[in-house]
């Protein structure tokens, strides 16, 4: 594994731990794909630092468990008018 990939994986891990960002948001911040973020934290990071990888995994598992709530909020915002009431078709 090349050194810049190791450094990126560790930077991504620290970012996720500090911000509790999702894989999607982390990918936006680092300007890389979601697949790259996922591969860095799930495959590469455990080979670099197992303890750090376990901490990141717990944050991502929490995000995954809560994603249905975030999705519901996005849909609610999408269909809400400027007064906050839901528009029905």
C-alpha positions as CSV (number, residue, x, y, z in Angstrom):
1,X,0.0,0.0,0.0
2,X,1.4,3.4,-1.0
3,X,2.2,5.9,1.7
4,X,-0.3,8.6,0.5
5,X,-3.1,6.0,0.7
6,X,-2.1,5.1,4.3
7,X,-2.1,8.8,5.2
8,X,-5.4,9.4,3.6
9,X,-7.0,6.5,5.4
10,X,-5.8,7.8,8.7
11,X,-6.9,11.4,7.9
12,X,-10.4,10.1,6.9
13,X,-10.6,8.1,10.2
14,X,-9.7,11.1,12.3
15,X,-12.2,13.2,10.4
16,X,-15.0,10.7,11.0
17,X,-14.2,10.4,14.7
18,X,-14.1,14.2,15.2
19,X,-17.2,15.1,13.1
20,X,-19.3,11.9,13.1
21,X,-19.8,12.5,9.4
22,X,-21.4,9.9,7.2
23,X,-19.5,8.2,4.4
24,X,-21.2,10.5,1.9
25,X,-20.3,13.7,3.7
26,X,-16.7,12.5,4.2
27,X,-16.4,11.8,0.5
28,X,-17.6,15.3,-0.2
29,X,-15.1,16.8,2.2
30,X,-12.1,14.9,0.8
31,X,-13.4,15.1,-2.8
32,X,-13.2,11.3,-3.3
33,X,-15.8,8.7,-4.0
34,X,-17.9,7.0,-1.3
35,X,-16.4,3.7,-2.5
36,X,-12.9,5.0,-1.7
37,X,-13.9,6.2,1.7
38,X,-15.6,2.9,2.4
39,X,-12.6,0.9,1.2
40,X,-10.1,3.1,3.2
41,X,-12.0,2.6,6.5
42,X,-13.2,-1.0,6.1
43,X,-10.2,-2.7,4.3
44,X,-7.1,-0.5,4.5
45,X,-7.5,1.1,8.0
46,X,-7.7,-2.2,9.9
47,X,-4.3,-3.2,8.4
48,X,-2.8,0.2,9.5
49,X,-4.4,0.7,12.9
50,X,-6.9,-1.9,14.2
51,X,-8.0,0.2,17.2
52,X,-8.7,3.3,15.1
53,X,-10.6,1.2,12.6
54,X,-12.8,-0.2,15.4
55,X,-13.6,3.3,16.6
56,X,-14.5,4.5,13.1
57,X,-16.6,1.4,12.5
58,X,-18.7,2.2,15.6
59,X,-19.4,5.7,14.3
60,X,-20.3,4.4,10.9
61,X,-22.6,1.7,12.4
62,X,-24.3,4.4,14.4
63,X,-24.8,6.5,11.2
64,X,-26.1,3.5,9.4
65,X,-28.6,2.8,12.2
66,X,-29.9,6.4,12.0
67,X,-30.0,6.8,8.3
68,X,-33.7,6.1,8.0
69,X,-34.3,9.1,10.2
70,X,-32.2,11.4,8.1
71,X,-33.9,10.2,5.0
72,X,-37.3,10.9,6.5
73,X,-36.3,14.5,7.3
74,X,-35.0,15.1,3.8
75,X,-38.3,13.9,2.3
76,X,-40.3,16.0,4.8
77,X,-38.3,19.1,3.8
78,X,-38.7,18.3,0.1
79,X,-42.5,18.3,0.4
80,X,-42.9,21.1,3.0
81,X,-44.0,24.5,1.8
82,X,-42.6,27.8,3.1
83,X,-44.9,27.7,6.1
84,X,-43.7,24.3,7.1
85,X,-46.9,22.4,6.4
86,X,-46.8,19.3,4.3
87,X,-48.1,19.6,0.7
88,X,-50.4,16.9,-0.4
89,X,-51.0,16.2,-4.1
